[in-house]
Amino acid sequence: MGIIKAVCISKEKGTRKKNVGEGLLVEGHGLQNDSHAGPWHRQVSLLAMESIEKMKALGLDVGVGDFAENLTTEGIDLVSLPLGTKIKIGSSAVGEVTQIGKECHRRCAIFQQAGDCVMPREGIFIRILKGGPVKAGDGVEILG
């Protein structure tokens, strides 16, 4: 079992997100008040704290939300999860893995600063099958 380290939102796509500490995952929509939410397959993005630490080890001053992830996790190897894997988030929310990584069409602020970005390789995307609250400190459990 893993843990949620941060819950992040932004008003615009392709920008760093702000850690707001908690939020509401809405069935069929995503993280309430986030620019990425909507009726599509990439409703919520997740990135492991371990991936952020890799970038810090390269000397970058980065933290949660800087890679435009909605949920920063710790203790789960996100990129090893097969498509279709169901994940329980917090006390009641359930998401389904719909995409591993992404193509970076335009270079984000992190890429401009560092010459690299882990989100296209190590971030995952889910759609929300069952809504519920989410906050830093909540558990993340692989359901299968």
Buried (B, 14 or more C-beta within 10 A) or exposed (E): EBBBBBBBBBEEEBEBBBBBEBBBBBBBBBBBEBBBBEEEEBBBBBBBBBBBEBBEEEEBEBBBBBBBBBBBBBEBEBBEBEEEBBBBBBEEBBBBBBBBBBEBEEEBBBBEBBEEBBBBEBBBBBBBBBBBBBBBEBEBBBEE
